[in-house]
Amino acid sequence: MQRDITTLKEHTFDLLVIGGGIYGACVAWDAALRGLSVALVDKGDFGGETSANSLKIIHGGLRYIQDANPWLVTLMSQERSTWLKIAPHLVHPLPCVLPTDQSLSRNRFTMATALSVNDFLSMNRNAELDEHRQLPRGRILSREECLSRIPALAHVPMTGAILWRDAQMVNSERLLLSFVLGANERGAVLANYVAITRLLTEGNRVIGAAARDLLTGETFPITARLVINCTGVWTDELLATLPHIQPHPRFHRSVACNLVTRQLWDDVAAGVPGHFAGTDTEGYPLKRGRTLFITPWQRCSIIGTFHAHFAGPPENYRPEPELIQSWLDEINHAIPTAHLTLADVYHIQRGYLPAAPQEGRADTVQLVRESQLHDHAQEEGLAGLLTIVGVKYTTARYTAEKAVDLAYQKLNYPFVAGRTSHNPLWGGDMESFARFMIETVADRPARLRREQMIHLVHSYGTTYKTILAYLDEEPRWQQPVTVRSDVMAAEIIHAVRCEMAQTLLDVLLRRTELGVAGLPDEAALWRCAHLMAGELGWDDQQCQEEVVAAYLYYCHLNPLLDPTALPEPPIDKVNHEIYA
Ligand SMILES: Cc1cc2nc3c(=O)[nH]c(=O)nc-3n(C[C@H](O)[C@H](O)[C@H](O)COP(=O)(O)OP(=O)(O)OC[C@H]3O[C@@H](n4cnc5c(N)ncnc54)[C@H](O)[C@@H]3O)c2cc1C
């Protein structure tokens, strides 16, 4: 997959997709799979903004039972099954528990009823899943059963818990990239680091967009019969470049954060009541606030989600240490055995979500519940433009399918049905993930450790052999880039040559898992930079700049890191050779 600026400039596309978050990536894949000519650009790297932040949960519908919205419950359940099916190497079933108590909304009877309704509405959930990935019915656990699974909940006031299965993305960045790689294989023309500066119009029709290549500074137009705006919380900024559209906000911007911490427990996610407002005489919370979700992932825990209103420029938000400490206090109060301190915080995820206008208490954020698809021809009389406002990673594939269905109408082309609900994603074409893993690990080349092979299958699925092929060119690329990870040097080379990685952060955060759970060690930073330098022709100065930029990125998100303690460059030539 290569940046193709020349074709972007010269071709008129059926669709120009602006924004390569999960919604834009899904639109590009869906449209390319149906045979449309597609261009996709992002002002940063694919998946570098909100889509990079999540609890990694593909939600079934249980949480929407309380909204009394059976359609949404069914949709979420269908999508959970779809993700498990199309990306079996990257999405796996995840057991989840939620304590029951004596309140009206969370007592055992209410929760048992909710589980039954959820099971009924998701009765087809296993229809196309292989035998190892079936999602059993939800069930009620006694307090003892719950504690035998998660002893750390011992001090949480509860009468028992419910247990159900959602799904977890082991690597949401590679999942997003799989859509992009698949779209590119089907002919989509793509470029990261291309910003759209304004939409271009002819009369009452959008005919494309003015673009700037942020790597070279070149500006050029991209023309298309239809533009789909998938710019997430930048939607209003892009629409404001059109004189035809009244500048009114389509949603309010809120910020959402998760903490990535020392692992509290493994294997099962749990929701516990946060926001303590005291307890009654029997120890049950007096007032229910948000539910904190603790998700085991990558030998860490992801804990969240903490929401706030934030109208400023997205890049400016930074939680101060006092705020992080208050989140830790809330977690430690909810789970007294956690004993989390600032030193246990490895990383802070920060992303932006559409919210309803702020009313009442400033600390209450009402998120937009369902994704929106705007047809500007209908809403404002401006043809050639659709806008998606996405609210969940889970629903991105579905919303994209609806958008491309509508695109066919707008383009006046004979309709072709979407195939993304059953076509395997890049690397996902396997009958049974469990069998594929066992057989691949058993047949691995003698030089590869078992853990390395498991890592490759999880990251690349059926395409893992493309990584192994690099070892014929340079056997040393089999070495992990750091002792703390199974990521091999060959993966860095592949990211640059075939996955459009341009910066060190692209590799650390979105092509490999080296930096997804926090700042990688210095060896990983320098070794990756030197491997990339060999491919991209960076000199020592550029290498150093990349390492410093990566380090400062982590410092910006995590105020607990010291921005003056920059990583030291390797001291001598011998080291330099080792790193490369
Ligand atoms: C902390 C947190 C936890 C979450 N947890 C979950 C979860 O567990 N499960 C779940 O289903 N969902 C979760 N979500 C929600 C989910 O992450 C988002 O709904 C989803 O990622 C939004 O995707 P998007 O493509 O709309 O936006 P984005 O990922 O922000 O993509 C928009 C893209 O547009 C690009 N762009 C903007 N302007 C321009 C321009 N002018 N030119 C070119 N490109 C442009 C941006 O660079 C960006 O890459 C969570 C969100 C957060 C913040």
The ligand as an SDF file (V2000), in Angstrom:
LIG
                    3D

 53 58  0  0  0  0  0  0  0  0999 V2000
  -11.9160    6.9770   25.4410 C   0  0  0  0  0  0  0  0  0  0  0  0
  -12.8300    6.3340   24.4160 C   0  0  0  0  0  0  0  0  0  0  0  0
  -13.2530    5.0150   24.5750 C   0  0  0  0  0  0  0  0  0  0  0  0
  -14.0750    4.4030   23.6160 C   0  0  0  0  0  0  0  0  0  0  0  0
  -14.3910    3.0790   23.7520 N   0  0  0  0  0  0  0  0  0  0  0  0
  -15.1350    2.4710   22.7930 C   0  0  0  0  0  0  0  0  0  0  0  0
  -15.3870    1.0880   22.8680 C   0  0  0  0  0  0  0  0  0  0  0  0
  -14.8990    0.3800   23.7510 O   0  0  0  0  0  0  0  0  0  0  0  0
  -16.1640    0.5410   21.8940 N   0  0  0  0  0  0  0  0  0  0  0  0
  -16.7060    1.2660   20.8770 C   0  0  0  0  0  0  0  0  0  0  0  0
  -17.4290    0.7030   20.0530 O   0  0  0  0  0  0  0  0  0  0  0  0
  -16.4490    2.6010   20.7670 N   0  0  0  0  0  0  0  0  0  0  0  0
  -15.6800    3.2090   21.6890 C   0  0  0  0  0  0  0  0  0  0  0  0
  -15.3950    4.5420   21.5820 N   0  0  0  0  0  0  0  0  0  0  0  0
  -15.9800    5.3210   20.4550 C   0  0  0  0  0  0  0  0  0  0  0  0
  -15.1840    5.1620   19.1620 C   0  0  0  0  0  0  0  0  0  0  0  0
  -13.7990    5.1950   19.4290 O   0  0  0  0  0  0  0  0  0  0  0  0
  -15.5550    6.3000   18.1940 C   0  0  0  0  0  0  0  0  0  0  0  0
  -16.9460    6.3340   18.0180 O   0  0  0  0  0  0  0  0  0  0  0  0
  -14.9450    6.1230   16.8130 C   0  0  0  0  0  0  0  0  0  0  0  0
  -13.5720    5.8300   16.9030 O   0  0  0  0  0  0  0  0  0  0  0  0
  -15.1340    7.3850   15.9760 C   0  0  0  0  0  0  0  0  0  0  0  0
  -14.5270    7.1690   14.7210 O   0  0  0  0  0  0  0  0  0  0  0  0
  -14.5250    8.2920   13.6000 P   0  0  0  0  0  0  0  0  0  0  0  0
  -13.9760    7.6480   12.3720 O   0  0  0  0  0  0  0  0  0  0  0  0
  -15.8430    8.9430   13.4980 O   0  0  0  0  0  0  0  0  0  0  0  0
  -13.5680    9.4420   14.1620 O   0  0  0  0  0  0  0  0  0  0  0  0
  -11.9790    9.5900   14.1370 P   0  0  0  0  0  0  0  0  0  0  0  0
  -11.2950    8.3420   14.5190 O   0  0  0  0  0  0  0  0  0  0  0  0
  -11.6390   10.8060   14.9350 O   0  0  0  0  0  0  0  0  0  0  0  0
  -11.6610    9.8450   12.5970 O   0  0  0  0  0  0  0  0  0  0  0  0
  -11.8400   11.0930   11.9630 C   0  0  0  0  0  0  0  0  0  0  0  0
  -10.6150   11.3100   11.0810 C   0  0  0  0  0  0  0  0  0  0  0  0
  -10.8230   12.4360   10.2520 O   0  0  0  0  0  0  0  0  0  0  0  0
   -9.5770   13.0550   10.0450 C   0  0  0  0  0  0  0  0  0  0  0  0
   -9.8100   14.4330    9.5980 N   0  0  0  0  0  0  0  0  0  0  0  0
  -10.4390   15.4210   10.2690 C   0  0  0  0  0  0  0  0  0  0  0  0
  -10.4580   16.5450    9.5400 N   0  0  0  0  0  0  0  0  0  0  0  0
   -9.8280   16.2650    8.3680 C   0  0  0  0  0  0  0  0  0  0  0  0
   -9.5070   17.0310    7.2030 C   0  0  0  0  0  0  0  0  0  0  0  0
   -9.8530   18.3090    7.1040 N   0  0  0  0  0  0  0  0  0  0  0  0
   -8.8200   16.4250    6.2020 N   0  0  0  0  0  0  0  0  0  0  0  0
   -8.4640   15.1060    6.2790 C   0  0  0  0  0  0  0  0  0  0  0  0
   -8.7350   14.3570    7.3880 N   0  0  0  0  0  0  0  0  0  0  0  0
   -9.4160   14.9180    8.3970 C   0  0  0  0  0  0  0  0  0  0  0  0
   -8.9120   12.9650   11.4120 C   0  0  0  0  0  0  0  0  0  0  0  0
   -7.5010   13.0950   11.3160 O   0  0  0  0  0  0  0  0  0  0  0  0
   -9.3630   11.5880   11.8910 C   0  0  0  0  0  0  0  0  0  0  0  0
   -8.3990   10.5850   11.6480 O   0  0  0  0  0  0  0  0  0  0  0  0
  -14.5530    5.1530   22.5100 C   0  0  0  0  0  0  0  0  0  0  0  0
  -14.1330    6.4910   22.3550 C   0  0  0  0  0  0  0  0  0  0  0  0
  -13.2670    7.0650   23.2840 C   0  0  0  0  0  0  0  0  0  0  0  0
  -12.8250    8.4700   23.0640 C   0  0  0  0  0  0  0  0  0  0  0  0
  1  2  1  0
  2  3  1  0
  2 52  2  0
  3  4  2  0
  4  5  1  0
  4 50  1  0
  5  6  2  0
  6  7  1  0
  6 13  1  0
  7  8  2  0
  7  9  1  0
  9 10  1  0
 10 11  2  0
 10 12  1  0
 12 13  2  0
 13 14  1  0
 14 15  1  0
 14 50  1  0
 15 16  1  0
 16 17  1  0
 16 18  1  0
 18 19  1  0
 18 20  1  0
 20 21  1  0
 20 22  1  0
 22 23  1  0
 23 24  1  0
 24 25  2  0
 24 26  1  0
 24 27  1  0
 27 28  1  0
 28 29  2  0
 28 30  1  0
 28 31  1  0
 31 32  1  0
 32 33  1  0
 33 34  1  0
 33 48  1  0
 34 35  1  0
 35 36  1  0
 35 46  1  0
 36 37  1  0
 36 45  1  0
 37 38  2  0
 38 39  1  0
 39 40  1  0
 39 45  2  0
 40 41  1  0
 40 42  2  0
 42 43  1  0
 43 44  2  0
 44 45  1  0
 46 47  1  0
 46 48  1  0
 48 49  1  0
 50 51  2  0
 51 52  1  0
 52 53  1  0
M  END
$$$$
